Amino acid sequence: MPYNERIALGLPSLAGYTLTEGLEKARQLGFQSIMTLPGGPNARHSLGAFPTLDFHGSTEAHRRKLKAALAPFKHVSLHQAWDTDWQTWIECARCVGARIVTVHAGRRGTDQTPRQFIDTRRKFLLPLTEAAGGAGIRIGLENEGGAREDYLALIEAVGGETVGATIDVGHCAYFSEVAAVADGDERVVRMNDLLCALVDALGGRLYHFHVHNVRKADWRDHRSVPDGVVDYARLFARLDRIGYGGLFDIELEEPEMERQAARSGQYLSDLCRSRPRPA
């Protein structure tokens, strides 16, 4: 039985596959939706290179093939490439019908004030979000760490309906308010409390999720969704309260790729049962 359409398999979870192989495997596993990348210079992790769209400099023939390959999926979301060519990210999203592009929010440098961080990132993001809005695409700013208030302030500073949040659940482990806690048990509590507080603070500006888990022993993320410190049942209950209806992109770095993708898909699909469809 297919997984809930709100559960998207991030193709980086199938590192080492070609795009054709990755899409076919996603369908075989039961995923109705996917997340992928236009390409980029660093599209890889410890298990190999990601299956990307290889969109940069692509021909019209290649783009037609991409549209045909992605047509069977109900929802497609896009992650930025690891470059600054945001025009290509938006063009790629339009080509494949992605309604949201996730872009890294960034982290404040030790030599930056909060205002300097926000001003620098806002300068980069504003033309991107204007182009996205004109194309009917939303931008989700993904948390990477640093201070929670910097992340929320950046989303507020960019403003408008085009830009909101992509909460990367595992990356919440690296917010300074969590990482600074020395005791392991207390750190788990702090992370889950912060995650729920973040949902409440964002409300309608919460557009998207990247989901994986964090292993307590070494505080390593991108683990299988059912296995780790994140209280997903509590998170989903909180999401019900704000009426969240968006997607959940699975992002794994697990050696047992297919098995852990399937376990994560089933776990999340069960949590999504009887919940609203994507907005």
N, C-alpha and C positions, 0 to 999 in steps of 0.2 A: 504494500500500500504506500503511495507517495507521501512524503512528509508535507506538513503544512506549508503552503506557498509563501508564508512569511519567513521561513527559514531558508536562507541562501547559503550555499556552499561557497566560501571564498576559495578560488582556484589556487592561491598560495598553499592551501592545505594539501594539494596534490603536486608538490614540487617534484621536478624531474619529468613530469608528463609533458607532452606537446599539448598545444591548445586543443587540437582535435581529440586527442586521447582524454584530456581532462574533462572536456564537455561530455564526451560519451560516458566516462566513468561517473560523472555527476548524475546523469540521467539513469544509469544502471543502479546507482545507490538509492534513487528515489527522490532526488532534489528537483523541485520545480522552479527554483530561482537560484541565481548565481551572483557572485561578486568577482570582478576581475580588474585588470590594470591595462592602460594603454600600452605600456612597455616601460622603458626607463633603464638607467645604467646600473641600478642596484636591486633589481627585481629577483632576489634570491634570499635564502636563509641556509641554515646548516645542512638541510637535506637536498639542496639543489636549486636550480633556477625555476621560477614560477612560469606557468602557462599564461602568457600575456597575449594581448590582441595585436601586438607588433604594429601599432597604428601610425607611429611617427614616419612621415614620408611615404605612406601607403598609397597604392594606386586605387583608382575607382573599382577595378576588378576585385582587388583584395577586400575593399570595403563591402562590396556586394556579397562576397563570400562570408564575411563576418556577420552581416545581417541575417543571412540564411542560416548560419550555424547557431546563432543565438535565438532565432525565431521560436524554437520549441519551449523556451523558458518564459514563465509568466512575468518574472521581474528580473531586471539586470541592474546592479549597482556598480559604481566605478570607484576605484581608489586612485588617487593621484599617482602619476609617475614620479620617480625620484629625480626630478629636474624642476626647472622653473617655467617650463613652456606651458603655461596654463591655457593658452588659446587651443592647444592640441587636446588638452583634457576635455574642454567643453565641446570641441568639434567631435571628439570620439564619443562622448556621451550622447550627443545628438544623433550620431550615426547609428548607434546600437540601441537607442531608446532608453538609456539610463535616466532615471528621474532625479538621481542624487549622485553627487561626486563628493567623496570624503577627502578632505585636505588636512594635513597636519597643522595643528594650532601653533606648534613650536613651544619653546621654553625660554623663560627670561634668563639671560646670562648673568653671571655674578657681578659684572660691571655695569648692569643696566638697572635703572629704576623701573618700577611698574609702568610709569607713564611712557618711558622710552621704549619699553618692550611693546606696549600696545600701539604706540604711534608707528613703530617700524613694521609690525605685522599688518596693521590696518592699511598702510600705504601699499603693501603688496596685494592684500586681499580685495580692496575696493574695486579695482577694474575687473578682477576675476568674477566677483559676485554680480557686478553690473551686467557682464556678458552672460552669466548663467541665468540671471533673471529674465533677460531678453529672450533666452532660449527655453524658458519654462523649466529650468533645472534648479534644484536646491543644492546649496553647499553645506556640508556637515563638517564642522571643525572638530578634529579628533584630538582628545587629550593625550599628552605624552608624558606628563609628570610636572614637576614644579609646583607652584602654589595653586590651590583650588581657586582662590579669588582672582588670580591672574587670568585663568581660563575663562571664568564667568565674565570678568570685566572685558575681555577681548570680544566675546560674543556680543555683549551689550554695546561695545564701542563701534563695531562694524554695522550693527543695526539692520533694519529692514526685514522683510519676510523671506528673502532669498537665503540668508545665512542663519544657521542654528548649530546644534550640537550633534556630532556623532560620538556617543559615549563608547569608548573602548573599555570594556569591563575589566579586562586583565591589567590594562595600563593604569587603572586606579590604584594599583599596588605601588605605583611610583610617585603619586602625589606626595609632596614633602610632609604633609600632615600625617600620612601613613608610614612612609619610609623612616621617619624619625623615631618611631616607636620601637624600642629595643626588645621588649617581651613579645615572643611569637604569638601567644594566645591573645594578648591585648591588641596586637597589630591586626589580627584577623577581625576582631570586633570593630576596630577603628575603620578598617577598609569597608566593611559592609555598611556601617553607619554612614560613612562618607558617600558611598554609592547611592544610598537611598536619599540622603540629603541633597545630592546633586540632581537627582530626578525631580525632587520637589522644587528646587531653585530654578530649574530650566522650564518646567511645565510645557507649554506649547512650543517652546523653542527646541525641544528635544525631537530631532528628526530621524535618528538612525542609531543602530547599535553594531559594534563589532564584539563578538562573544568568543571567549575561551576561558580558561581557568588558570589559577596560580597554585603551584605546588608549595605546600607549607615548608617542607624540609629545606629547600634551597631558594624559595621565593621566586621561582622561575615561572614565567607566563607562557601562553600559547599551548597550554595543556588541554586535554580533552574536557569538554564542558561539564560532564557529570563528576569530574575528579578534581577536587581542590577545595580552596577556602571560600569561594564565592557562594553565598546563599541565594541561589537563583529563585527558589520558591518565594522568598521574601521580596526579591527584586520584582518579580512578575506581579505579585500582589500590589506593590507600590505603583507599578505601571498601570494596573487596572484603575487605580484611583485617579490618575491624570488622563485616562482615556488614550493611552499610546496605541497607535495602530500601525506602526512602521515595521520595517524589516529587521532581521537579526542575521548578520553575516558571520559565519563560522570561520575563524582564523586559527589554524592549528600548525604546530611544528612537531608532529608526532611521527615516529618511525613507522608505526602501524597505520599508515595513512587512511586506507579504505575503512578499516575496522573502526578507528576512532572517529572518523567523519560520520559513519553510520550511527554509532552510539550517540554522538552529539546531536545529530539530526533527529533521532528518535526522542531523545530526552527533551529537547526544546519543542518538538512538535507536540509532545504530550502536554507540556506546559501551556502551549498556545491553544489547546483545544477549547472551543466555545468562546474564544476571545475575538475581538473585532478584526476585520480584514484591513489591509493597508489603506491608509488615507489617500 
